[in-house]
Structure formats: structure tokens, C-alpha cells
Amino acid sequence: MAISTTTTLNDLYANIVQAALYTLSEQTVIRPLVRNYNMVGTPGLVAQVPIYGALTASGVAEDADLIGTPSTFSTDVATITAAEIGVGVELTDIAREGASDDIAAAVGRQMGDALAKKVDTDLAALFLGFSNVVGSGAAELTVDSFFQAAAILRNNNAPGPYVAVIHPYQAYQIKKQLTNAGSTMSHNLSEVGNAALMDGFVGRLAGIDIFESTVVTGASSGAFEGAVMSGDALGYMIKRDMRIEEERNASKRATEFVGTMAYGVKEIFDTYGVKLLGDAQIN
């Protein structure tokens, strides 16, 4: 008779952890695009992120004393507070024994994916707070929107490189324009248009690297709110890396797995981001 030994359960746990860690790392789209702060092992749940003001240089006479009339070096702070998120799954012995594939890897992938989506969802929610707005919720997103957003960021002295995170429906609207989809006109496509037509990806437009994610939503019905931003616009602070724990429930012939992590997100520089509004329909 086959029984669940300590060795088999340990192997199951190790495979779940490995798959979850890999998936969490690979499936987070937005987290690598923003400023990351590591508070692992540091006491407290709050990180104080310094924000420094800009200095202005001016012409001076030959013997002028610059230190005699120094500019004021202003500083401010943005506070990021960590909170815990988690996901749990119960795996019965019969489900494990009857699985035709590597169920441990499947469970790990699902747990890692759930945590990754939560991280990106929390970061995408910050897009709604950007004061600068391009586009309209009643109209499709346009190629020109990206040039407008880039101009706004450059005017605000936002450091590059710039990235965009938009919903796949918004990306479709851009691809349709780049490829003249639905048009009876002769297709005289640009390099970007050819890439969109052949590969289905926009890639880079107006000097902006474009990423697609379904976590992009909207504050109002019928509109998606993506963003173009500098990597310094938003902050992500990790307080505790993903941790997976197991507990055997012998009475239910099952093993429970719980995955948790603790982090915080925050808008750091409002002027370093631009909200991209676009109709949520595919026409």
C-alpha cells in the first residue's frame, strides 16, 4: 500500500516552492519597471524614501562667492508602508496520487502567479493617481498619445528610460493603427508596423518600451487607464520575500500550502507619470 512518507512530502514541498519562486519572478510585469527598495531584515514596516529638490546653476563673476549665497537643498520623503498578502491551497492525497503530470509544479505555478498578479495589480492601481492625463475614455488610444506622453515627461525633466503599461485591448488599438488593419489602402508599413503585423507586439514606440498586462483596469466603466512613466515615478518596497509553509491535515488526508509575502507600493513622483486613457472596446 502506497503511503505519504516524510520524504515524498518534502519533495512535494520543494517542487512547489521552486515553481512558485520562478513564476513569481517571471510573471510580474510592472514590478521590474519601477524603483525597488529592499527592506528585508530591516526592523519596521515603513520605508522613508528621500526626495531631493533640483539645484539651478547660474552665471557668476570671476570673484563671486557661491558659498556665500548658497541655494537651499530641499528634501522631502515619501512613506511606503508594507502589508501582507497571501494565497492558500489544499492538496488532497487522492488528487496528488491521481495526477497525470507534475501536480507540485502546477500548484507552485498557480501560487506564484496569484502573488505576481496581486503585486502588479497594486502597482497598476497607482496609475489612476497620475495628474497628467492623455487620451479619453470615450475614444481609442492613438499612436499620438505616446508622443504626447513622452513630451510631457521630458518637459517635467523625468529621467528616462520611459515605459508604458497598457491593457491588451489598448495595445490592439495601437496595432490596428500601425498595421492599417481593416483598411482597403495599400499597406505601406513602418518597421514598427511590420513588427506589430508579424509578431503581434508593438515593442517600442516614441522612445517608449511598451508592455501589456491584464491588470490594467479603469476607474470608470468602459475605459482602461494605463500609463507612460519613468521608472522613478512609482516605488515598490519588499519587506518579506515570498514564504511558503506547509501543514499536514491527516484527518482530511490532505496537505495545506500557504504562500505569503509583505510589501508596499507608493507613487513617488507624480510628474514622472502620465495616465493613458483609452476605450475598453475592440472595434
Order of alpha helices (4+ residues) and beta strands (2+ residues): alpha-beta-beta-beta-beta-alpha-alpha-beta-alpha-beta-alpha-alpha-beta-beta-beta-beta-beta-beta
